[in-house]
Amino acid sequence: MSQEMVDHNKSMSWHKKGVAFRTICLKEIRRILRIWPQTLLPPVITMSLYFVIFGKMIGSRVGEMGGVPYMQFIVPGLIMMSIITNSYSNVVSSFFSAKFTASIEELLVSPVSKHAILMGYISGGIFRGLAIAVIVSIVALFFTDLGIEHLFVTIFTVLGTSILFSLGGFINAVFARSFDDISIIPSFVLTPLTYLGGVFYSMENLSPFWQNISLLNPIVYMVNAFRYGILGYSDVNVWYSMVAIFIFCVIFYVIAYRLLDNGSRIRL
């Protein structure tokens, strides 16, 4: 076979992979927008309540934290909380539904690249996480002033976190055997780690012992990296945080791809 034919076949292969990825991605985005009262509205209402209760009522008593008004301090953490929760829940619910209806099996036996399938589902989680982040940020502007001190850090942290927890949701969906299983990790792992991840307080307020314990919480690094991007303030080294996010994304992607390629846990 001539080199021109080889290059042509490679080009066609990449084109087919692109079509498959776009198809799955658009399906996920349309699903999110079609049921927007379930996917986009509840997080906005929840975050608004956080702004009112913690920002206005409690914040007025706290005063400042990290050198800024308490309301400004908690906004980056609340935005990051919404990104984590929605990126994770979107992929875990969508992929498990495909498992439950056995529609994913048809996709797996088709000549569609496993990378295209995985990235298609992940793109849905990223879209929902970013959409919620934008909406919550707009709502936050009614309560306080927001700016961006470090644009690159902000964009990297938002994208990296949404990718990481979308992959986490995918892995959870692969292992889940029932709809109850997809709520175990968010309830007993993500929620405690998020609330203890520095969303509502600075680590400077903790004793040295609890500061060291908090450093074992990966969400601490994500919240602080995003807070640094928005406010220029962080309790931890921002570059360590960004490297950690990147490494975890690579590890989770490899795990998710191997689970999908193996296919042993896809069937219920």
C-alpha positions, 0 to 999 in steps of 0.5 A, a space after each residue: 500500500 502506498 504512503 498516500 493510501 496509508 495517510 488517507 486511511 489515517 485521515 478517514 479514521 480520525 474523521 470517523 473518531 471525530 464524528 463519533 465523539 461529536 455525536 456522543 458529546 451533542 447527545 450529552 449536551 442535549 440531554 442536559 439542556 432538555 432536562 434543565 430543571 433537573 440539571 441546571 436549576 437545583 444547583 443555582 437555588 442551592 448556591 443562592 441559599 449558601 450565599 444568603 445564609 453563609 455570606 450575608 447572615 453569617 458573613 456579616 458576623 465573621 467580617 473578613 477572612 484571608 484579607 477579604 470580606 467573608 462573602 468574597 472568600 466563600 464564593 470561589 469555594 462554592 463555585 468549585 463545589 458546584 463544579 465538582 458535584 455537577 461534573 461528577 453526577 452528570 457522568 455517573 447518572 448518564 453512563 449508568 443509565 446507558 448501562 441499565 438500558 443496555 444501550 452502551 453495549 450496542 455502542 461498544 460492539 460498534 467500530 467506535 473508538 473507546 477514546 471517543 466514547 470516553 471523551 464523549 461522556 466526559 465532555 457532557 460532565 465538563 459542559 454541565 460543570 462549566 455551565 453551572 460555574 458560569 450561572 453560579 458566578 452570575 448569581 454571585 455578582 448580585 451578592 458581591 464583587 468578583 474579578 479574576 486575578 490570575 486567568 490561567 490558573 482560574 481556567 486550568 483549575 476549572 477545566 482540570 477539576 471538571 475533567 477529573 470529577 467527570 472521570 470519577 463519575 465515569 469510574 463510579 458508573 462502571 462499578 455501580 450495579 444499581 441506582 443506589 450505588 451511584 449515590 454512595 460516593 457523592 454522599 459518603 466521600 465527596 460531600 465530606 471532603 468538599 465541606 472539609 476542603 476549605 470552602 467556608 474557612 481558611 486553613 490558617 484558622 485551624 490548629 497545626 495538627 488539623 492543617 496537616 490533616 487537611 493537606 491529605 484532602 485533594 479538594 483543598 488544593 482545587 478550592 485553593 487554586 481556584 480561590 487564588 485565581 479569583 482572589 489571589 489568596 491561597 492556603 497551599 502552593 498553587 503550582 503543587 495544586 495544578 500539578 496534582 490536578 493534572 496527574 490525577 486526571 491522567 491516572 483517572 483517564 487511564 483507569 476509566 479507559 481500561 475499565 471501558 476497554 475491558 468491558 467486564 463490568 459494563 453488563 449488569 
